[in-house]
Amino acid sequence: MPDRHRVAALVLDETSPLDLGAVTEVFGIDRNVAPSWYEFSVCGPRRGRFPTRGGLSLFVERGLEGLQAAETVVVLPVARFMRERPAQRVLDALVDARSRGSRIVSLCLGSFVLAAAGLLDGRRATTHWPYCQKLAAQYPSVEVIPDVLYTDEDNVFTSGGVAAGIDLCLHLVRLDYGAQVANHLARALVVGPHREGGQAQFVDQPVAVDADERLRPALAWAVEHLNSPLTIEDLAAAAAMSRRTFYREFRASTGTTPYRWLVSQRVLLARRLLETTQLSVEDVASRCGFADAGVLRNNFTKQVARTPTGYRRTFGYEP
């Protein structure tokens, strides 16, 4: 990597001080962890004062012309661009930067700006998990991956919400300077050099799914009896339907199968028990209707991208 790799943070509107701070802490402060660090600047659609979320004020000294020499452009999140299209000159500036070979990065909701510019078409991308479905609906040509901390594809990068931006910034340092420098910087920032799991572990999934009125009483009953070995026949009986009719109605209403729904509800209950009790993993498995701890572990890891023990270390009681 050439000396003084130029990084430009793009502030478009009322951005988060935390996101800007993360970018500044990583790229804007030389902690002598490498022979030469980045040349960092903050740009905007114009020079001047910008508000930030939380009432702080930011003065931006460079306009879009500041992107012309940048080798990495980091787009900071702005909530209103989930609903509005950014100014065309901003999108054009990003497309021009990409065409020159610049690395394009978005933090959190900044992915909506990249998607509007067409820079995510045909690529994997992510954003803050509550808004992944919205990103996918608005930009169907983007392959939205909701359960990762960040994506890295063809020199275009996106991150999940808030702290995932730090994970992505450290990943970029790792690419530029190697793991040893990235790990040294992570220690200086008092963060993990590479977090286990993805956003899936933070997604607060609802207990119920959108379902037809005729199905809801049966689903509510099932949630109260997750510790029992429930079958599709049991659910159909609770809904006063035949097995075939219940299965057809369930798929049409929820988009998933009764079996997958039951597993997701059992994993959700397991998460709550791991967060709030000191039950052993074996007891948690039993309370949630899994045959044993191994079956719980397999299903939990598939859905949450962490083991039950690892999840408890982060969110709950030590066993």
Secondary structure as UniProt FT lines:
FT   STRAND          6..10
FT   HELIX           17..23
FT   HELIX           24..28
FT   STRAND          39..43
FT   STRAND          48..52
FT   TURN            53..54
FT   STRAND          57..60
FT   HELIX           64..67
FT   TURN            68..69
FT   STRAND          72..75
FT   HELIX           79..82
FT   HELIX           88..99
FT   TURN            100..101
FT   STRAND          103..106
FT   HELIX           108..110
FT   HELIX           111..116
FT   TURN            117..122
FT   STRAND          124..125
FT   HELIX           129..131
FT   HELIX           132..138
FT   TURN            140..141
FT   STRAND          143..144
FT   TURN            146..147
FT   STRAND          150..153
FT   TURN            154..155
FT   STRAND          156..159
FT   TURN            162..163
FT   HELIX           164..177
FT   HELIX           179..189
FT   HELIX           199..202
FT   TURN            213..215
FT   HELIX           216..224
FT   TURN            225..227
FT   HELIX           232..238
FT   TURN            239..240
FT   HELIX           243..254
FT   HELIX           258..276
FT   HELIX           281..287
FT   TURN            288..289
FT   HELIX           293..304
FT   HELIX           308..315
//
